[in-house]
Amino acid sequence: MSVELPASQWVDLDGPVHWIDFGGPDDGPLLVCVHGLGGSHVNWAAVAPDLAKTCRVVALDLAGFGHTPGAGRSTSVQANARLVVRFLEEVAGAPAVLVGNSMGGLISNLVAAQRPDLVAGLVLVDPALPVSLRAKPDPLTTGMFAAYFTPGLGKAVIAGRKRVRTAEQLAMDTLRLCCVDPSRVPKAVLREHIHLAKTRKQYAEMEAEFVTATRSLVWLLARRRAHTAMLRRYTGPVLLIHGDRDRLVSIASAREAAKANPAWRFEVAHDIGHVPQLEAPDWTRDVVLDWLATDGVSAADAARGTAQSPQLRSGRGAVQ
């Protein structure tokens, strides 16, 4: 598999925001991809080109991630939800189908609950969810998040890993945590992750911005009743995809969310971890396209032609 990422584009949303346009037919449904904690636009590189054969697909880097610096902005989940709203209003166009992984799934849910007029449908890929009381905690994940909540320790841990681990090692550490078998990630996509990791090693504010995002994520999920109510607030079509061997968000949490929202379509990726779009891109593509043609056809129709917005056609505000 060869991967050639589209040219970088930039827009000023109270600070620079990096995004890429994977292309696709202007009259196809618009999919806006939102990455997770520690992720970037590269997280969609294995699946987006195939989706772009029939859909218009764009991906942005949230504040504090990928190539988008915090630049004085908050990197919390709530602040990045507001950034996604502005991106939809001013760049991509709306309504769109939001495709969110991990923290990006939570952000997509927040946007849908607060601004349903901007969201034609949701594709939630292993979204961040409250911890299921039935799930057995993963020791590594539990310890990692505990460190981020200890004053001073979270930033020190990240800075220490940056000092002693190469960019290649950091990229593989992340993939080993997120995948059952990192070798399933296409090699060309892996190279893009390593290239980005090399770039981000030079970014001085990475530690503080990552910790801010992590803490806001955990606090939001700790409010279980508010989170449950938020999920129910959006009544449009929803596809929930979840790997049954996800170490970061257990399959038990996904099953509980699906049971509480029976109108959703729920698909399980067997023997797959936290990032099906990287570890099982063909399966993920097929499930998303089937949903757009069946249960999510109203979402596809509502988002069809959105990509003809002047901003997306012309790249207004973008700097190559």
Buried (B, 14 or more C-beta within 10 A) or exposed (E): EEBEBBEBBBBEBEBBBBBBBBBBBBEBBBBBBBBBBBBBBBBBBBBBBBBBEBBBBBBBBBBBBBBBBBBEBBBBBBBBBBBBBEBBBBBBBBBBBBBBBBBBBBBBBBBBBBBBEBBBBBBBBBBBBBBBEEBEEBEEBEEBBEBBEEEEEBBEBBEEEBEEBEBBEBBBBBBBBBBBEBEBBBEBBBBBBBBBBBEBBEBEBBBBBBBBBBBBBBEBBEEEEEBBEBBEEBEBBBBBBBBBBBBBBBBBBBBBBBEEBEEBBBBBBEEBBBBBBBBBBEBBBEBBBBBBEEBBBEBBEBBBBBBEBEBBEEBEBBEE
